[in-house]
């Protein structure tokens, strides 16, 4: 299961990427945004900028497969992959979100 820091990192990167791509903006709480809440809201949207939202294909439950792999443990997976490629975990998470077909998880199609 993702720890709070890993979930925060993943959701924060997701918010940044979607904001850059014209996705919905993060909600604000009296002028201050909560990136975890914003990322969770974006993950759970059924449609993002006219495309299927994350929750359509991915689960946060370990071992639960929809169309794509479960996102449970994504921060750990990203950290391991990043270390093997000389990248930061944040860079790897961003790459996974921006270019999901760059590396396909075993057993899944692009």
DSSP file (Angstrom, degrees, kcal/mol; ACC not computed):
  #  RESIDUE AA STRUCTURE BP1 BP2  ACC     N-H-->O    O-->H-N    N-H-->O    O-->H-N    TCO  KAPPA ALPHA  PHI   PSI    X-CA   Y-CA   Z-CA
    1    1 A X              0   0    0      0, 0.0     2,-0.2     0, 0.0    60,-0.1   0.000 360.0 360.0 360.0 143.7    0.0    0.0    0.0
    2    2 A X        -     0   0    0     58,-0.2     2,-0.1     4,-0.1    70,-0.0  -0.446 360.0-133.1 -68.8 135.5    1.2    3.5   -0.8
    3    3 A X     >  -     0   0    0     -2,-0.2     4,-2.6     1,-0.1     5,-0.2  -0.429  31.3-100.6 -80.2 168.4    2.5    5.4    2.2
    4    4 A X  H  > S+     0   0    0      1,-0.2     4,-2.7     2,-0.2     5,-0.2   0.878 121.6  50.2 -60.1 -41.4    1.3    9.0    2.5
    5    5 A X  H  > S+     0   0    0      2,-0.2     4,-2.7     1,-0.2    -1,-0.2   0.925 112.1  47.1 -64.0 -44.2    4.5   10.5    1.1
    6    6 A X  H  > S+     0   0    0      2,-0.2     4,-2.6     1,-0.2    -2,-0.2   0.917 113.8  47.6 -64.6 -42.8    4.5    8.3   -1.9
    7    7 A X  H  X S+     0   0    0     -4,-2.6     4,-2.8     2,-0.2     5,-0.3   0.912 111.8  50.9 -63.8 -42.3    0.8    9.0   -2.6
    8    8 A X  H  X S+     0   0    0     -4,-2.7     4,-2.8    -5,-0.2     5,-0.2   0.931 111.4  48.0 -58.9 -46.5    1.4   12.7   -2.2
    9    9 A X  H  X S+     0   0    0     -4,-2.7     4,-2.4     2,-0.2     5,-0.2   0.938 114.1  45.9 -61.4 -48.3    4.3   12.6   -4.7
   10   10 A X  H  X S+     0   0    0     -4,-2.6     4,-2.2     1,-0.2    -2,-0.2   0.934 116.8  43.7 -60.6 -47.7    2.3   10.6   -7.2
   11   11 A X  H  X S+     0   0    0     -4,-2.8     4,-2.5     2,-0.2    -1,-0.2   0.872 112.0  53.2 -69.7 -36.1   -0.7   12.8   -6.9
   12   12 A X  H  X S+     0   0    0     -4,-2.8     4,-2.3    -5,-0.3    -1,-0.2   0.929 110.9  46.6 -63.3 -44.8    1.3   16.0   -6.9
   13   13 A X  H  X S+     0   0    0     -4,-2.4     4,-2.7    -5,-0.2     5,-0.2   0.911 111.3  52.6 -62.4 -41.8    3.0   15.0  -10.1
   14   14 A X  H  X S+     0   0    0     -4,-2.2     4,-2.7    -5,-0.2     5,-0.3   0.915 108.6  50.1 -60.1 -43.8   -0.3   14.0  -11.6
   15   15 A X  H  X S+     0   0    0     -4,-2.5     4,-2.4     1,-0.2    -1,-0.2   0.928 112.0  47.8 -60.3 -46.0   -1.8   17.4  -10.8
   16   16 A X  H  X S+     0   0    0     -4,-2.3     4,-2.0     2,-0.2    -2,-0.2   0.922 113.7  46.6 -62.1 -45.0    1.2   19.2  -12.4
   17   17 A X  H  X S+     0   0    0     -4,-2.7     4,-1.5     1,-0.2    -2,-0.2   0.933 114.2  46.5 -64.8 -46.1    1.0   17.1  -15.5
   18   18 A X  H  <>S+     0   0    0     -4,-2.7     5,-4.0     1,-0.2     4,-0.3   0.870 110.5  53.0 -66.9 -35.4   -2.7   17.5  -15.9
   19   19 A X  H ><5S+     0   0    0     -4,-2.4     3,-1.0    -5,-0.3    -1,-0.2   0.903 110.0  48.8 -64.2 -39.6   -2.5   21.2  -15.3
   20   20 A X  H 3<5S+     0   0    0     -4,-2.0    -1,-0.2     1,-0.2    -2,-0.2   0.781 111.6  50.5 -69.1 -26.5    0.1   21.5  -18.1
   21   21 A X  T 3<5S-     0   0    0     -4,-1.5    -1,-0.2    -5,-0.2    -2,-0.2   0.350 124.5 -99.3 -94.8   6.4   -2.1   19.4  -20.4
   22   22 A X  T < 5S+     0   0    0     -3,-1.0    -3,-0.2    -4,-0.3    -2,-0.1   0.680  72.9 148.5  87.2  17.2   -5.2   21.5  -19.8
   23   23 A X      < -     0   0    0     -5,-4.0    -1,-0.1     1,-0.2    25,-0.1  -0.050  60.3 -60.3 -71.3-177.4   -6.8   19.2  -17.3
   24   24 A X        -     0   0    0      1,-0.1    -1,-0.2    18,-0.1     2,-0.1  -0.357  60.5-113.3 -65.6 145.7   -9.1   20.4  -14.5
   25   25 A X        -     0   0    0      1,-0.1     2,-0.1    -3,-0.1    -1,-0.1  -0.414  36.7 -92.3 -79.6 158.6   -7.4   22.8  -12.1
   26   26 A X        -     0   0    0     -2,-0.1    -1,-0.1     1,-0.1     9,-0.1  -0.418  43.6-110.7 -69.2 141.2   -6.8   21.8   -8.5
   27   27 A X        -     0   0    0      7,-0.2     7,-0.6    -2,-0.1     2,-0.4  -0.348  32.4-136.8 -68.2 154.8   -9.5   22.8   -6.1
   28   28 A X  E     -A   33   0A   0      5,-0.2     2,-0.6    10,-0.0     5,-0.2  -0.886   9.7-152.4-117.3 149.7   -8.7   25.5   -3.6
   29   29 A X  E >  S-A   32   0A   0      3,-2.2     3,-1.3    -2,-0.4    -2,-0.0  -0.842  85.9 -36.2-116.5  89.6   -9.4   25.7    0.1
   30   30 A X  T 3  S-     0   0    0     -2,-0.6     3,-0.1     1,-0.3    -1,-0.1   0.853 124.1 -45.0  63.3  34.7   -9.6   29.4    0.8
   31   31 A X  T 3  S+     0   0    0      1,-0.2     2,-0.5     0, 0.0    -1,-0.3   0.147 124.0  97.4  96.2 -19.0   -6.9   30.2   -1.7
   32   32 A X  E <   -A   29   0A   0     -3,-1.3    -3,-2.2     2,-0.0     2,-0.2  -0.911  64.9-144.9-106.8 124.2   -4.5   27.3   -0.6
   33   33 A X  E     -A   28   0A   0     -2,-0.5     2,-0.7    -5,-0.2    -5,-0.2  -0.585   4.5-142.1 -88.5 150.6   -4.7   24.1   -2.6
   34   34 A X     >  -     0   0    0     -7,-0.6     4,-2.8    -2,-0.2     5,-0.2  -0.917  10.4-163.2-108.3 102.7   -4.3   20.7   -1.2
   35   35 A X  H  > S+     0   0    0     -2,-0.7     4,-2.6     1,-0.2     5,-0.2   0.818  87.8  53.4 -61.0 -32.1   -2.2   18.7   -3.7
   36   36 A X  H  > S+     0   0    0      2,-0.2     4,-2.5     1,-0.2    -1,-0.2   0.949 113.2  42.5 -66.6 -47.7   -3.2   15.3   -2.2
   37   37 A X  H  > S+     0   0    0      2,-0.2     4,-2.4     1,-0.2    -2,-0.2   0.901 115.6  50.2 -64.9 -40.5   -6.9   16.1   -2.4
   38   38 A X  H  X S+     0   0    0     -4,-2.8     4,-2.4     2,-0.2    -2,-0.2   0.918 112.2  47.0 -64.1 -43.4   -6.5   17.6   -5.9
   39   39 A X  H  X S+     0   0    0     -4,-2.6     4,-2.8    -5,-0.2    -2,-0.2   0.904 111.9  50.2 -65.0 -41.5   -4.6   14.5   -7.1
   40   40 A X  H  X S+     0   0    0     -4,-2.5     4,-1.9     2,-0.2    -2,-0.2   0.910 110.7  49.9 -62.9 -41.8   -7.2   12.2   -5.6
   41   41 A X  H  X S+     0   0    0     -4,-2.4     4,-0.6     2,-0.2    -2,-0.2   0.929 112.9  46.6 -62.3 -45.0  -10.0   14.1   -7.2
   42   42 A X  H >< S+     0   0    0     -4,-2.4     3,-1.1     1,-0.2    12,-0.4   0.916 110.1  52.9 -63.6 -43.3   -8.3   14.0  -10.6
   43   43 A X  H 3< S+     0   0    0     -4,-2.8    12,-2.0     1,-0.2    -1,-0.2   0.877 111.4  47.5 -58.4 -37.6   -7.5   10.3  -10.2
   44   44 A X  H 3< S+     0   0    0     -4,-1.9    -1,-0.2    -5,-0.2    -2,-0.2   0.501  84.6 111.8 -86.8  -4.6  -11.2    9.6   -9.5
   45   45 A X    <<  -     0   0    0     -3,-1.1    10,-0.5    -4,-0.6    11,-0.3  -0.463  61.6-146.7 -67.0 139.4  -12.5   11.6  -12.4
   46   46 A X  S    S+     0   0    0      1,-0.2     7,-1.8    -2,-0.1     2,-0.4   0.699  85.6  29.6 -80.4 -18.2  -14.1    9.5  -15.1
   47   47 A X  E     -B   52   0B   0      5,-0.3     2,-0.5    -5,-0.0     5,-0.2  -0.991  62.9-171.9-144.0 133.4  -13.0   11.9  -17.8
   48   48 A X  E >  S-B   51   0B   0      3,-3.2     3,-2.1    -2,-0.4   -25,-0.1  -0.964  78.8 -26.2-127.4 113.6  -10.0   14.2  -18.0
   49   49 A X  T 3  S-     0   0    0     -2,-0.5    -1,-0.1     1,-0.3     3,-0.1   0.867 127.3 -48.9  51.7  40.6   -9.8   16.7  -20.9
   50   50 A X  T 3  S+     0   0    0      1,-0.3    -1,-0.3     0, 0.0     2,-0.3   0.457 121.5 103.0  82.8   0.4  -12.0   14.4  -23.0
   51   51 A X  E <  S-B   48   0B   0     -3,-2.1    -3,-3.2     1,-0.1    -1,-0.3  -0.773  85.8 -84.2-110.9 158.4   -9.9   11.3  -22.3
   52   52 A X  E     -B   47   0B   0     -2,-0.3    -5,-0.3    -5,-0.2    -6,-0.1  -0.366  51.2-119.2 -59.1 138.1  -10.7    8.4  -19.9
   53   53 A X    >>  -     0   0    0     -7,-1.8     3,-1.4    -9,-0.1     4,-0.6  -0.272  26.4-100.2 -74.1 166.6   -9.7    9.3  -16.3
   54   54 A X  H >> S+     0   0    0    -12,-0.4     4,-2.4     1,-0.3     3,-1.4   0.882 119.5  59.5 -54.0 -46.2   -7.1    7.2  -14.4
   55   55 A X  H 34 S+     0   0    0    -12,-2.0    -1,-0.3   -10,-0.5    -9,-0.1   0.700  91.6  71.7 -62.3 -19.8   -9.7    5.3  -12.3
   56   56 A X  H <4 S+     0   0    0     -3,-1.4    -1,-0.3   -11,-0.3    11,-0.2   0.883 118.5  13.6 -62.5 -38.3  -11.2    4.0  -15.6
   57   57 A X  H << S+     0   0    0     -3,-1.4    11,-2.3    -4,-0.6    10,-0.7   0.651 121.4  60.6-112.5 -21.5   -8.2    1.7  -16.1
   58   58 A X     <  -     0   0    0     -4,-2.4     2,-0.3     8,-0.1    12,-0.2  -0.858  55.9-159.3-120.2 147.4   -6.3    1.6  -12.8
   59   59 A X        -     0   0    0      5,-0.4    12,-3.9    -2,-0.3    13,-0.4  -0.778  18.0-146.2-112.6 160.2   -7.1    0.5   -9.3
   60   60 A X  S    S+     0   0    0     -2,-0.3     2,-0.4    10,-0.2   -58,-0.2   0.384  74.3  99.5-102.0  -0.7   -5.4    1.5   -6.0
   61   61 A X  S >  S-     0   0    0      3,-0.1     3,-1.7    11,-0.1    11,-0.3  -0.729  85.9-107.0 -87.8 131.9   -6.0   -1.9   -4.6
   62   62 A X  T 3  S+     0   0    0     -2,-0.4     3,-0.1     1,-0.3    -2,-0.1  -0.332 100.8   5.6 -57.8 131.9   -3.1   -4.4   -4.7
   63   63 A X  T 3  S+     0   0    0      1,-0.2     2,-0.7     9,-0.2    -1,-0.3   0.323  92.6 128.8  79.4  -8.5   -3.6   -7.1   -7.3
   64   64 A X    <   -     0   0    0     -3,-1.7     2,-0.5     5,-0.0    -5,-0.4  -0.724  40.1-167.6 -84.4 115.9   -6.9   -5.6   -8.7
   65   65 A X        +     0   0    0     -2,-0.7     4,-0.2     1,-0.1    -7,-0.1  -0.895  20.1 161.0-108.4 128.2   -6.5   -5.4  -12.4
   66   66 A X  S    S-     0   0    0      2,-1.3    -8,-0.1    -9,-0.6    -9,-0.1   0.423  78.4 -45.0-102.8-112.7   -8.9   -3.4  -14.6
   67   67 A X  S    S+     0   0    0    -10,-0.7     2,-0.2   -11,-0.2    -9,-0.1   0.839 132.0  29.7 -86.8 -41.2   -7.5   -2.5  -18.1
   68   68 A X  S    S-     0   0    0    -11,-2.3    -2,-1.3     1,-0.2    -9,-0.2  -0.567 103.5 -72.3-111.0 176.6   -4.1   -1.4  -16.7
   69   69 A X        -     0   0    0     -2,-0.2   -10,-0.2    -4,-0.2    -1,-0.2  -0.218  55.4 -92.2 -68.7 159.0   -2.1   -2.5  -13.7
   70   70 A X        -     0   0    0    -12,-0.2   -10,-0.2     1,-0.1    -1,-0.1  -0.384  24.0-140.5 -64.6 146.9   -2.9   -1.6  -10.2
   71   71 A X    >   +     0   0    0    -12,-3.9     3,-2.1    -3,-0.1     4,-0.3   0.435  63.6 122.9 -89.9  -0.7   -1.3    1.6   -8.9
   72   72 A X  T 3  S+     0   0    0    -13,-0.4    -9,-0.2   -11,-0.3   -11,-0.1  -0.446  83.5  12.0 -61.1 127.8   -0.7    0.0   -5.5
   73   73 A X  T 3> S+     0   0    0     -2,-0.2     4,-2.6   -13,-0.1    -1,-0.3   0.583  85.0 136.8  81.3  10.4    3.0    0.3   -4.8
   74   74 A X  H <>  +     0   0    0     -3,-2.1     4,-2.9     1,-0.2     5,-0.2   0.853  69.2  53.5 -60.8 -36.3    3.6    2.7   -7.7
   75   75 A X  H  > S+     0   0    0     -4,-0.3     4,-2.4     2,-0.2    -1,-0.2   0.913 111.1  45.6 -66.9 -40.6    6.0    4.9   -5.7
   76   76 A X  H  > S+     0   0    0      2,-0.2     4,-2.4     1,-0.2    -2,-0.2   0.928 114.7  48.0 -65.5 -45.2    8.2    1.9   -4.7
   77   77 A X  H  X S+     0   0    0     -4,-2.6     4,-2.5     1,-0.2     5,-0.2   0.918 113.1  48.3 -60.1 -43.8    8.2    0.6   -8.3
   78   78 A X  H  X S+     0   0    0     -4,-2.9     4,-3.0    -5,-0.2    -1,-0.2   0.893 110.1  51.7 -65.3 -39.7    9.0    4.1   -9.6
   79   79 A X  H  X S+     0   0    0     -4,-2.4     4,-2.3     2,-0.2    -1,-0.2   0.919 112.4  45.6 -63.5 -43.5   11.8    4.5   -7.0
   80   80 A X  H  X S+     0   0    0     -4,-2.4     4,-1.7     2,-0.2    -2,-0.2   0.928 116.2  45.3 -65.2 -45.1   13.4    1.1   -8.0
   81   81 A X  H  X S+     0   0    0     -4,-2.5     4,-1.1    -5,-0.2    -2,-0.2   0.908 112.7  51.5 -64.5 -42.3   13.0    1.9  -11.8
   82   82 A X  H >X>S+     0   0    0     -4,-3.0     5,-2.7     1,-0.2     4,-0.6   0.916 107.8  52.0 -62.0 -43.8   14.4    5.4  -11.3
   83   83 A X  H ><5S+     0   0    0     -4,-2.3     3,-0.7     1,-0.2    -1,-0.2   0.884 108.8  50.5 -61.2 -38.4   17.4    4.1   -9.4
   84   84 A X  H 3<5S+     0   0    0     -4,-1.7    -1,-0.2     1,-0.2    -2,-0.2   0.724 116.9  41.1 -73.1 -19.3   18.2    1.7  -12.2
   85   85 A X  H <<5S-     0   0    0     -4,-1.1    -1,-0.2    -3,-0.6    -2,-0.2   0.318 113.3-112.1-110.1   7.2   18.0    4.4  -14.8
   86   86 A X  T <<5S+     0   0    0     -3,-0.7     2,-0.3    -4,-0.6    -3,-0.2   0.829  76.3 123.2  68.8  33.2   19.8    7.2  -12.9
   87   87 A X      < -     0   0    0     -5,-2.7    -1,-0.2    -6,-0.1     2,-0.2  -0.741  65.2-104.4-117.3 166.9   16.6    9.3  -12.4
   88   88 A X     >  -     0   0    0     -2,-0.3     4,-2.2     1,-0.1     5,-0.2  -0.540  32.3-114.7 -83.1 160.1   14.8   10.7   -9.4
   89   89 A X  H  > S+     0   0    0      1,-0.2     4,-2.7     2,-0.2     5,-0.2   0.897 118.4  54.0 -60.4 -39.9   11.6    9.0   -8.3
   90   90 A X  H  > S+     0   0    0      1,-0.2     4,-2.4     2,-0.2    -1,-0.2   0.906 107.9  49.0 -62.5 -42.2    9.7   12.2   -9.2
   91   91 A X  H  > S+     0   0    0      2,-0.2     4,-2.4     1,-0.2    -1,-0.2   0.903 112.2  49.1 -62.9 -41.0   11.1   12.2  -12.7
   92   92 A X  H  X S+     0   0    0     -4,-2.2     4,-2.5     2,-0.2    -2,-0.2   0.919 110.5  49.5 -66.2 -43.7   10.2    8.6  -13.1
   93   93 A X  H  X S+     0   0    0     -4,-2.7     4,-1.7     1,-0.2    -1,-0.2   0.910 111.1  50.4 -60.9 -41.7    6.6    9.2  -11.9
   94   94 A X  H  X S+     0   0    0     -4,-2.4     4,-3.3     1,-0.2     5,-0.3   0.928 110.5  49.1 -62.5 -43.8    6.3   12.1  -14.3
   95   95 A X  H  X S+     0   0    0     -4,-2.4     4,-2.7     1,-0.2     7,-0.2   0.906 108.5  53.9 -61.3 -41.2    7.5    9.9  -17.2
   96   96 A X  H  < S+     0   0    0     -4,-2.5    -1,-0.2     1,-0.2    -2,-0.2   0.853 116.3  38.7 -61.6 -34.2    5.0    7.2  -16.2
   97   97 A X  H >< S+     0   0    0     -4,-1.7     3,-0.5    -5,-0.2    -2,-0.2   0.914 121.3  41.1 -82.1 -46.5    2.2    9.7  -16.3
   98   98 A X  H 3< S+     0   0    0     -4,-3.3     2,-0.2     1,-0.3    -3,-0.2   0.881 132.6  21.3 -72.3 -39.1    3.2   11.7  -19.3
   99   99 A X  T ><  +     0   0    0     -4,-2.7     3,-2.1    -5,-0.3     4,-0.4  -0.602  68.1 167.5-130.3  71.7    4.4    8.8  -21.5
  100  100 A X  T <  S+     0   0    0     -3,-0.5     3,-0.3     1,-0.3    -1,-0.1   0.695  76.4  57.4 -63.3 -18.7    2.7    5.7  -20.1
  101  101 A X  T 3  S+     0   0    0      1,-0.2    -1,-0.3    -3,-0.1     3,-0.3   0.423  78.3  91.7 -90.7   1.8    3.7    3.6  -23.2
  102  102 A X  S <  S+     0   0    0     -3,-2.1     2,-0.4     1,-0.3    -1,-0.2   0.922 107.0   9.1 -61.4 -43.4    7.4    4.3  -22.7
  103  103 A X  S    S-     0   0    0     -4,-0.4     2,-0.5    -3,-0.3    -1,-0.3  -0.973  79.5-150.0-138.6 122.9    7.7    1.1  -20.6
  104  104 A X        -     0   0    0     -2,-0.4     3,-0.1    -3,-0.3    -3,-0.1  -0.795  22.1-117.1 -97.6 130.9    4.8   -1.3  -20.4
  105  105 A X    >   -     0   0    0     -2,-0.5     3,-1.8     1,-0.1    -1,-0.0  -0.347  49.0 -82.8 -61.5 143.9    4.3   -3.4  -17.3
  106  106 A X  T 3  S+     0   0    0      1,-0.3    -1,-0.1    -2,-0.0     3,-0.1  -0.195 115.4  20.1 -52.3 132.6    4.6   -7.1  -17.9
  107  107 A X  T 3  S+     0   0    0      1,-0.3     2,-0.3    -3,-0.1    -1,-0.3   0.444 104.8 100.8  88.2   1.3    1.4   -8.7  -19.2
  108  108 A X    <   -     0   0    0     -3,-1.8    -1,-0.3    -4,-0.0     2,-0.3  -0.837  62.6-132.4-118.9 157.4   -0.2   -5.4  -20.4
  109  109 A X              0   0    0     -2,-0.3    -4,-0.1    -3,-0.1    -3,-0.0  -0.707 360.0 360.0-104.3 157.6   -0.5   -3.9  -23.9
  110  110 A X              0   0    0     -2,-0.3    -1,-0.1    -6,-0.1    -9,-0.1   0.497 360.0 360.0 -64.3 360.0    0.3   -0.3  -24.9
